[in-house]
Structure formats: structure tokens, C-alpha cells
């Protein structure tokens, strides 16, 4: 039984390592990045994954060693605690966390600080509610909450190869705006209006999901990000203006 248990532990550790090694070729990873800063986000993600993976393997191997040696030694003896061991497992994880915090400072500052945000108008307002997405564009006056605002459901259109700034609003509970292909994720908290930005390098349609459990219909909360060349994006806004002016008749 001891040998079987140790073998199962080692095989489980090997299976975990194998799953990470082959994840990309089997489609178990993020979708292909189309964001201007996505490579840096991927670097941070992979760094954390490698550190966590190394710790996982070490823990599994130590567990296998304890099972192998402990079974031979008989019943374990009670012991109060090892101060040196407790210091070690406190200081080492703290050191890893400090290293990761320092390593991501540049990305955090560029993506989160208002002073580092591109000096462009807000492209659209993302309105999250149970269980859908709505997107509001300022009209020709360039201001929100006026009579010429344009609204769409489920599909957000943005220009390609240009900085896009979004304002996020929740109508009810906490949601999370997540576009995997852009490596963009931001919680949408009631009473707050966080602002995010990105730059999509390739035109196409990309999935928008809610990454925060927001109720029984959370699974239905999906949308689409349409990245369009500037001319097509402008044409899309004109199309929305026509639909608005026709009181919905143009959409039929």
C-alpha cells in the first residue's frame, strides 16, 4: 500500500507538469493575444504559473517522501513545532510575493493609473447588469447622458490599432468585464466607475464574459467585442445613429 500511495502521488505530480507543458497545443491556454500589452501580461501569468508549479512539485515530492519514510517509522510522534521551519515557510512565500509585486509595477502603473492612461475621450460606457451587457456611445456632442447617446446590447465595437478607453458601470451587483484575447479584466463594482483602456491590434470578433459569479444567470452573461478598422467603426456609429433616429424601424 505504501508503494502504491507513493506511486500515485508521483504520477499526480507528473500529470500536473504534463498538463502545463502541453496546454497550448491542446487549446487549454488563453486564446491568441491581440492586445498591444498582452505579451507583458502573459509574461507575468507564466512567471506566476512556473513558480506555483515548482512549489506544487516540491510539495508532492515531499509528501511522497513523508509517506515512504513515515510508513517505515511507524506511528508518528507528537511535536510542538519547529521555529526555523515556521520562519522558513513564512519568509520564503513573503519573498516570492514581494518579488512578484515589484515585477508587475510597470504594468500596473501603465494600465491602472489615471496619469498613464492615453489622453483620448472615453470610447464607450460598459453597463453590466443581471445578466447582460449594454454598451453606450456618446453621440456627436461627445458627452454621455445626453439625448444623442447610442446604445447597443451584447456587441461592443471599437476601432483597431487605436487606444480605447472604457468606463464601467454596474446596475446591480458585482460583475467583471473580461476579454481573454485582450488580456483585459476589471471588476465592475456598484457605486464605482472604473476606467480601463486597451489597444487591439487585429480586427475580428472576440468574446466578452463576466468573470465574477453574479447570480443564477451568470452563465448567460456573454457578449462580443468587434474590433473594426477606423472607417468601418465610424460607419457602425452612423448605422446606430440611423437606428436611433428611426425609433427602431431601421433595425427591422
Wavefront OBJ file of the C-alpha trace (Angstrom):
o trace
v 0.000 0.000 0.000
v 2.879 2.367 0.816
v 4.473 1.884 -2.577
v 1.141 2.317 -4.351
v 0.422 5.548 -2.458
v 3.844 6.976 -3.261
v 3.473 5.970 -6.909
v 0.077 7.680 -7.143
v 1.484 10.884 -5.619
v 4.404 10.941 -8.071
v 2.103 10.202 -11.019
v -0.220 13.028 -9.966
v 2.706 15.455 -9.843
v 3.871 14.266 -13.280
v 0.352 14.650 -14.692
v 0.174 18.238 -13.437
v 3.511 19.082 -15.059
v 2.485 17.359 -18.306
v -0.791 19.303 -18.437
v 1.067 22.632 -18.305
v 3.632 21.546 -20.894
v 1.012 20.522 -23.490
v -1.651 23.094 -22.559
v -1.119 25.372 -25.565
v -1.184 22.679 -28.251
v -4.392 21.238 -26.784
v -6.158 24.601 -26.517
v -6.115 24.650 -22.702
v -4.481 28.089 -22.549
v -5.536 31.652 -23.228
v -6.701 32.454 -26.769
v -4.174 34.114 -29.067
v -3.251 37.565 -27.822
v -4.354 40.574 -29.902
v -3.558 43.285 -27.353
v -0.698 45.756 -27.564
v 0.336 44.962 -23.987
v -0.768 41.315 -23.916
v 2.756 39.884 -24.131
v 3.667 41.547 -20.846
v 0.546 40.222 -19.146
v 1.335 36.748 -20.477
v 4.861 37.038 -19.092
v 3.508 37.753 -15.608
v 0.965 34.951 -15.872
v 3.581 32.422 -16.977
v 6.020 33.554 -14.291
v 3.402 33.000 -11.583
v 2.442 29.664 -13.155
v 6.035 28.413 -13.148
v 6.555 29.466 -9.526
v 3.293 27.826 -8.443
v 4.120 24.730 -10.498
v 7.553 24.396 -8.902
v 6.025 24.686 -5.430
v 3.395 22.097 -6.328
v 6.013 19.584 -7.485
v 8.145 20.157 -4.379
v 5.127 19.668 -2.108
v 4.115 16.456 -3.893
v 7.651 15.050 -3.702
v 7.931 15.924 -0.004
v 4.562 14.279 0.564
v 5.770 11.140 -1.219
v 8.935 11.157 0.912
v 6.938 11.541 4.124
v 4.612 8.692 3.145
v 7.558 6.443 2.251
v 9.643 7.163 5.352
v 6.734 7.637 7.743
v 5.198 4.276 6.952
v 8.511 2.608 7.803
v 8.925 4.533 11.034
v 5.557 3.512 12.427
v 3.257 5.828 14.383
v 4.283 9.478 14.214
v 5.428 11.237 17.358
v 3.740 14.418 18.502
v 5.949 17.507 18.386
v 5.225 21.115 19.287
v 6.731 22.864 16.265
v 9.976 23.869 14.636
v 10.631 27.610 14.835
v 13.146 27.521 12.000
v 10.676 25.703 9.757
v 7.887 28.147 10.598
v 10.176 31.105 9.845
v 11.206 29.499 6.561
v 7.661 28.897 5.304
v 6.727 32.443 6.273
v 9.746 34.275 4.858
v 10.023 32.359 1.561
v 6.397 32.901 0.411
v 6.598 36.527 1.541
v 9.755 36.960 -0.528
v 8.061 35.482 -3.603
v 5.071 37.808 -3.180
v 7.321 40.859 -2.819
v 9.222 39.831 -5.962
v 6.003 39.437 -7.957
v 4.651 42.743 -6.661
v 7.821 44.510 -7.767
v 7.927 42.740 -11.139
v 4.428 43.894 -12.121
v 4.726 47.539 -11.024
v 5.292 48.914 -14.534
v 2.284 47.082 -15.992
v 0.048 48.072 -13.086
v 1.063 51.724 -13.381
v 0.523 51.805 -17.149
v -2.847 50.062 -17.097
v -4.370 51.336 -13.854
v -3.020 54.809 -13.072
v -5.082 57.656 -14.491
v -1.921 59.606 -15.284
v -0.645 56.816 -17.536
v -3.893 56.420 -19.450
v -3.923 57.573 -23.105
v -5.252 61.115 -23.410
v -8.247 60.193 -25.580
v -12.007 60.529 -24.988
v -13.943 57.630 -23.498
v -14.974 55.407 -26.406
v -17.948 53.769 -24.713
v -19.593 53.061 -21.386
v -19.953 49.396 -20.428
v -23.134 48.804 -18.417
v -23.293 45.444 -16.628
v -26.492 44.019 -15.157
v -28.012 40.645 -14.367
v -27.478 39.067 -16.842
v -26.365 41.051 -19.875
v -24.044 43.713 -21.212
v -25.122 47.037 -22.668
v -22.767 49.487 -24.343
v -23.360 53.218 -24.625
v -21.502 55.523 -27.034
v -21.539 59.297 -26.721
v -23.308 60.917 -29.657
v -21.982 63.665 -31.868
v -21.733 66.015 -28.879
v -19.082 63.702 -27.386
v -20.840 63.604 -23.983
v -22.663 60.866 -22.113
v -26.141 61.106 -20.619
v -27.466 63.342 -23.380
v -30.262 62.745 -25.856
v -27.980 61.626 -28.694
v -26.339 58.747 -26.800
v -26.219 55.497 -28.787
v -26.810 52.139 -27.096
v -26.321 48.540 -28.150
v -26.772 45.221 -26.381
v -24.192 42.427 -26.255
v -21.892 43.798 -29.004
v -19.231 46.435 -28.374
v -17.491 47.905 -31.418
v -14.088 49.569 -31.098
v -11.503 50.845 -33.598
v -8.448 48.783 -34.500
v -4.888 49.920 -33.640
v -6.103 52.825 -31.511
v -6.247 53.311 -27.725
v -9.741 52.513 -26.482
v -10.941 53.856 -23.136
v -13.998 52.324 -21.470
v -15.978 53.416 -18.431
v -17.541 50.534 -16.471
v -20.838 50.744 -14.592
v -22.902 48.149 -12.726
v -26.663 48.446 -12.325
v -26.937 45.860 -9.545
v -24.227 43.514 -8.200
v -20.500 42.990 -8.745
v -19.638 41.850 -12.268
v -16.275 41.506 -14.011
v -15.577 42.637 -17.575
v -13.198 40.095 -19.128
v -11.924 39.900 -22.713
v -9.468 36.959 -22.753
v -7.981 37.765 -26.181
v -7.078 41.264 -24.973
v -5.892 40.148 -21.511
v -8.291 42.739 -20.055
v -10.184 42.039 -16.835
v -11.751 44.563 -14.475
v -14.310 44.159 -11.698
v -17.416 46.308 -12.092
v -18.472 47.351 -8.594
v -21.806 49.046 -7.825
v -21.319 52.693 -6.927
v -17.916 52.878 -8.650
v -16.987 53.769 -12.227
v -13.587 52.273 -13.014
v -11.948 53.198 -16.311
v -9.850 50.793 -18.363
v -8.025 51.035 -21.655
v -6.525 48.744 -24.270
v -5.349 48.728 -27.876
v -6.484 45.885 -30.124
v -4.025 45.092 -32.925
v -6.187 42.822 -35.084
v -9.716 43.259 -36.384
v -12.156 40.487 -35.604
v -14.764 39.336 -33.099
v -13.662 38.427 -29.567
v -15.548 37.000 -26.610
v -16.645 39.137 -23.662
v -17.520 37.254 -20.482
v -18.378 38.052 -16.890
v -15.638 36.643 -14.657
v -17.484 37.225 -11.365
v -20.278 34.947 -10.170
v -23.203 37.379 -10.265
v -26.267 35.196 -9.791
v -28.198 32.266 -11.199
v -27.929 33.525 -14.801
v -24.185 34.228 -14.680
v -23.558 31.613 -17.386
v -25.658 33.626 -19.849
v -23.695 36.847 -19.444
v -21.679 36.855 -22.644
v -21.016 39.463 -25.280
v -18.846 40.189 -28.283
v -16.124 42.724 -28.903
v -15.964 43.732 -32.576
v -12.599 45.265 -33.463
v -13.038 47.223 -36.700
v -10.839 49.364 -38.943
v -11.492 53.046 -38.294
v -13.646 53.508 -41.415
v -15.877 50.574 -40.515
v -16.097 51.713 -36.896
v -17.261 55.179 -37.991
v -19.771 53.542 -40.317
v -21.054 51.441 -37.425
v -21.709 54.581 -35.361
v -23.559 56.138 -38.303
v -25.653 52.970 -38.537
v -26.525 53.234 -34.845
v -27.492 56.878 -35.351
v -29.897 55.871 -38.135
v -31.454 53.196 -35.967
v -31.841 55.717 -33.144
v -33.364 58.349 -35.427
v -35.798 55.827 -36.932
v -37.059 54.828 -33.473
v -36.053 51.228 -34.155
v -37.561 50.941 -37.620
v -34.134 50.779 -39.313
v -33.189 47.702 -37.288
v -36.114 45.649 -38.572
l 1 2 3 4 5 6 7 8 9 10 11 12 13 14 15 16 17 18 19 20 21 22 23 24 25 26 27 28 29 30 31 32 33 34 35 36 37 38 39 40 41 42 43 44 45 46 47 48 49 50 51 52 53 54 55 56 57 58 59 60 61 62 63 64 65 66 67 68 69 70 71 72 73 74 75 76 77 78 79 80 81 82 83 84 85 86 87 88 89 90 91 92 93 94 95 96 97 98 99 100 101 102 103 104 105 106 107 108 109 110 111 112 113 114 115 116 117 118 119 120 121 122 123 124 125 126 127 128 129 130 131 132 133 134 135 136 137 138 139 140 141 142 143 144 145 146 147 148 149 150 151 152 153 154 155 156 157 158 159 160 161 162 163 164 165 166 167 168 169 170 171 172 173 174 175 176 177 178 179 180 181 182 183 184 185 186 187 188 189 190 191 192 193 194 195 196 197 198 199 200 201 202 203 204 205 206 207 208 209 210 211 212 213 214 215 216 217 218 219 220 221 222 223 224 225 226 227 228 229 230 231 232 233 234 235 236 237 238 239 240 241 242 243 244 245 246 247 248 249 250 251 252
